[in-house]
Amino acid sequence: MGRSYVKRASCPSCGAPLTFRSAASLYVICDFCRSTLLRTGDDLQNLGRMAELLEDSSLIQIGSEGTFRKRHFLVIGRIQLNYQSGIWNEWHILFDDGRSAWLAEAAGEWVVSAQVAVSDPLPAFATLTPEMPVTVDGRSFTVTDLQTARCISGQGELPFKVAAGYDVDTADLRSKDRFLTIDYSETPPLVYVGQAVTFADLQLEKLKEARDPLA
């Protein structure tokens, strides 16, 4: 559907076939031996074995397809985290124009978000409290949720390295219909702007099961 970039390789650990669908994917986790592989040009370096994913109720899988704002996307990766309310999936999605984003799935809620650059200095995670007003690049937001999640595992193609067992501090903020997430796992923190959607809005196909859950 208009996507032209596909690069194939073999896992240096087990020899299994690998497919890169995004030019921006720096890491891939082998489905067969769970090796985490760093891509540098045509070379693949084995960084060690990724922990196993935990079983969850998600219907999404690598290879699922959907639509966001009338744009088709393919699911190419996943980060699985554990937080206070259960398991949280961040699905790495690739649009047909080569741009990527994240589809967050937690407690029956869905948010599509993309990383953005900001010029304002961001408050430290420890200084944030629920309902606190925060201004980011001239727009006012309110802190709605603060979480420290533990990374469980990764899967598929990812734009950055994922390691199991590390804690990720995140702050969710809201301004009317706009969501802002600040990820404090890096310095400076990463900022993502997102929009809430329903399961039905995503028009997902190639799911694990044929039935549809409630939107």
N, C-alpha and C positions, 0 to 999 in steps of 0.2 A: 504494500500500500504506500509506495513512495519512498520507503526506506532502502537506501542503497548500500549502507555500510554493513558488511558482514566479514569477519575475519575468523579463520579457523586455525586451530593449533592442537597440539597433543599435550596432555599432562606430563610433565617431566618425571613425576613420581610413579604413576601407574600406566601411562600411555593412553588413557581414555581420551576421546575426542572432546575438544572445547570449542565453543563458538562465542565470539565477541560481537555483539550487535550494536554497541555504542563505542564510538571513538574515544569517549571520555572515561571509559572504564579502566581503572588502573589495577584493579584486583579482581580475581575470579576464584571462586571456591569450587573445586572439582566435586561433581555429584557422586563420583564413584569412591574416591579415597579420602575426601574431605580436606585435601591439601589446600592451604591458602597460597595463592600464586600472585606474585607481583609482576606486572607486565612493564617491560622497558623496551620499546621498539618491538622487535620480533622475539626477544628473549623473555623467558618465564622463569622466575626464581621462586623456589619453594620456601615459604616462611614458616612452615609447620602445619600441623593438623588442626583444623577447626573443630570445636566441640559440636556434639550432635544437637540438632534442633529438638525442642520439646513438642510433644503432640498438642495440638490445639484445635479449636473448632472452626478455624478459618476455611472458607471455601476457595480462597484464592491460592494460586500456585504459580511457580515460574512458568511462563508461557500463556497465562491468562491474558485476555485482551479486553479493552474497554474504551469508553469515550468520556472526555472531559471538555466542556465548552466546545462541543462539536469536533473535537480533535481526537483522533484514534491514538491509543497507546498500547504498548506491550509491557507486561511485567517481566523484568529481567533480573531482579535481585531482591534480597530481603535482609533486614536486620531484625532479630527477635530479642525483645527485652522483657524483663520481669519487673513489675512495679506493684504498688500497694494493692491495686484492685485486680491483679492478674497478669496475663501475658499481653504484650503490646507488640504489634507488627508494624514495621515501617517498610513498605514495599517500594522498591526502586523501579520507576516506570519510565519508559522511553517513548517519546512522541515521534511521529513519522518525519518531522523536520530535523531530527537528531537531538532535540533538547530533551533533558530529563527532569524529573520531579520526583516527589515522594507521596505515596498514598498511605496515610496513617490509619490504622485500624485498631481501635481500643474500646472495649466495653460497648460495642454496638454503634460507635460513632465513627464517622469517616471524614477525613480532611485531606485535600490535595494541596501540597505546598511546594514552593520552589525557593532556592536560596537567593538572597538579595544582598547587595552591598549597602552598608550604611556608613554615614560619616560621623554621626554622633557617638561619643563614648557611651558604653553600656554600663549600667549599674552592676556591681558584683552580686552574684547569686545570693550570698549571705545577707545582703541588705534588703532583699525583696520580701514583701509580705502580701497576702491576699488582699484584693481591692485597692492596692497601691497604684496611684497614677504614675505612668512613665511616658515620657515624650521621646519618640524616636524619629529623627529627621523631620521634625515639625509636626508630626501627627501624634495625637494623644491616645494612649492605650491604658487599659486597666488590667492589672494582674489578676488572672482568674484561677490559675492552678500552678503549684510548684511541686515537682517530682524529682526524686533521685531513683533512677531505674538502673538495674543491673543487666548488662549485656549478656545474653545467653549464647547467641550464635549468629552466624551469617550464612548467606546462601546466594549463589549465582554471581552476577556482575555487580560490582560496587565501585563508586568513585573515590573511596578512601578506605584505609585499612580498618578492619573490624577485629577486635580481639575479645574473646569470651572472658567474663569474670571482672570486667571493669565497671565502675559506676559512672552514670551519666546524669548530670544535673541539668534539668530543663525547666524553663519558665514559659507558661502559656499566657498570652495577653490578648485582649480583644478590643476592637474599636468598631462598633456597629456590626457590619457583616464581615469584617476583615479580622483574620486571626494572625497573630504573630507568635512565633516560637523562637526562643533564644536557647541555643544549645551550648552549654558551658564545657563541653568535652575538649575544646581546643582554645588556644589563646592567640588572637582575640576570639571571643565567642562567635559562633555561626548564627546567622539570622535567617529565618524562613517565613515567608508570607503565605498564608493559606486560606482556603475557602472550604466551609463545611458542605458536604454533599450527602445524599442518601444512597443506599445501595442501588436502588432502581435508577437513579440519575446516571450511574457509571456504566450501565448497559453492559455488564461484564459477561464474557463468554469464556469457554474452555476452563470451567471451574472444576473443582474436585468432584462435585456432585451435580446432578441435573436439576435438583430442586432449588428454588430461590428462598432465602430467608426473608423475614419481614424487613422492609426498608426502614 
